[in-house]
Amino acid sequence: MKKYDYLRGLYPETISMDQLYRICGIAKRSAAYLIRHSIIPAVDTGRKTWRWRISLDDVIAYLKKRDQVGSMIPRGAVSSRYGTRGKRVSYSCLIICGNERQLSEYFAYIYSDYPDVLTVEDVVEMTGLNSRTIFTFIREGKLKAIELCPRCLIPKATLLEFVQTPRFIDCKSNSEDFKKIAGGFEKWMDAKS
């Protein structure tokens, strides 16, 4: 028996928001965030009670994915007490909101105007991260670069691979540019559909 198959015996095929937060062991606000951001697909009935119809299969898929990548709710996104002011926000939910192919298309689209070989300054502009962070990624081998003293050149193809990795997506940055780049994925997905 697989890890979450026991839920099929306890709940119907379609569940409510109340059942969702109990199954997942999260707060009501967190459950609402998962639905609003389509991390867990749901049908909006438009009613005041039992508004959301959620497939149990989608919830089980979410639970399995959460076991692999951790929480898919950015830190501070649902906190009523502290809000997000002054806190660094992680966008690991991007991996869940779209598959890897869609993420690849998004980054190829927003970086299409840049040359095939980039400077560190270009990468700072493209990612919204500071140069110290970029050099750290290069030193750790996470971002491949051609080192020409005193400069580093980064192939665009290498950057496109890097920005799709959890290491980039899980970056916690207060940079407005990083937030725009990471947050733009949902808007891009909405515009495509």
N, C-alpha and C positions, 0 to 999 in steps of 0.2 A: 504494500500500500504506500502510495506516495505521500509526501509530508502534509499536504493540505487537502487531500482527497476526503478526509473525514468531514470537512465542512459541507460537502454535498449531501450528507445524511442529516445534517442539522438545520440547513437553510434551504429555502426554495431557489429555483433558477434565477429569479429576479428579486433583488433585495432593496431595502430602503436605505436612506442616509444614516438613520439610527443604527441599523444593523451593520452598516459599513464601518462606522467608527468603533463599534464593539468588536467586530471580527479582527480589525487591524490593530486594535489596542492603542488608538490615538485619540486626540481631542476632537471635538466637533469642528472647531475651526480648521484643523488640519485636514479632516475629511472633506470639508467644503473646498479647501484649496486644491486638493487632488481632483475634485470634480470640475471646478471652475477652470483649471488649467489643462483639462483633458488628459491628465496623467492616468486617470481611470475613466474610461468612456461611460457616459450616462445619458439617458433620454430624459429631457425636461418635459414633464406633463403639463406644466403651467398651473397646476393646482397649488393650494396653500399647504395642504398636508399631503404627505407621500409624493412630494414634487418630483423627486428623482427616481428613475427606474434604473437599477444597476445590475448588470449581469454578474452572477456569482463567478463565472469563468474568468471575467475580466479582473475581478478582485483577487482570485487565486493567482492569475498571471502577474498582477502587481506585487503580491506577497513574495512570489518567487524571485522577481526582479529586485525587490527591496533586499532580499537575502544576499544577492550578488553585489549590488552597488551601494547599499546603505540607504539612508533617508533621501527621498527625492523632493523634499520641501526645503527651499533655501533657508538658512539660519536667520531667524528674526522675521520671516515673512508672515507668520501667523501669531506672533506674540502681541498680546494686547497690553501687557504691562510696560514693556520697554520699547516696542516698535523697532524699526530698523536704523534709526538715527545713530550714527557712530559705530555701527556694527558692520563687519565685512559680510558680504553676501556671496554665497556659493551658488553656482548655476548647474549643479549636477543633474537637475531635473531635465536639462536639455537632451540628455541621452535618452531619456524615457519619452519625452514629448514627441520625438521623431526618431526614426531609425537612422542607422549610420549613413545610408545613402542620401537621405534628406539633409542630414547635417553636412555631408560632403558637398552637396549641391549649393547649400546656403553659403558656406565659406568660399566656394569657387565663385559664386555670384558677387559677394561683397568685395572680394579681392581681385576682381577681373581687371581693374584699371592699373594695377601695380605691375612693375617689370618682373621678369623671370628670376633675376638675382637681386636680393634685397640687402640693404644695410641694416644695422641695428636700429637706427632712427626710423627706418620704414616699418620695421617690425613693432617698434613701440607705438607708432601711429596706428598700425593695423590691429593690434591686440588690445591697446589701452593699458598695457602693463608698463612698468618703468624699466629703464635700461638695466638697472641692477638685477632685476628679476630675470630679464632676458639673458644676461651674462651667466647667471646662476644656472639656468636651463641648459645653456651651451656647455658650461663646465661639467655639469652632471651627465651630459650626453643625451639629455631628453630632446634637445633641439640641435640638429646637426648643422654645422657651419664650417665654412672654409676660413681658416684663420690666416690673415695676412697682416703681420704687425704693421701698424697698430690697429688695424681694422679687422672686422669679421664680416664675411658675406654669407648670406643665408639663401639657399635656393628656395624659390617660392613653393615648389612641390614638397619640400621638406616641411615648410611652415604649414601647408595645407594638411599634411599628415598629422602634425603636432597638435593643431587646434581642435582636432577631432578626438583627441585622447582625454581620458578622465583627468590626467595631470593638469591640462590646461583648463578644462571645464570646471574642475574643482578648485581652481585658484580663488582665493578669497581676496578681493580687491575693492577698495572704496572708489576707484577711478570711475568717473562718469562715463568715459569712453568705453571701458570694459563692460560696464552695465548696459550701455547702448548696444554693443556688439552682441553680448550674450542674450540680452532681452529682446533683441531684434529678431531672433529666430522664430518666436511665436507669431510676431507680426508678419514675417515673411511667409510662414505656413498658412496663416489666415488669408493673405493676399493670393496665394496660389490656389486655394480651394474656393 
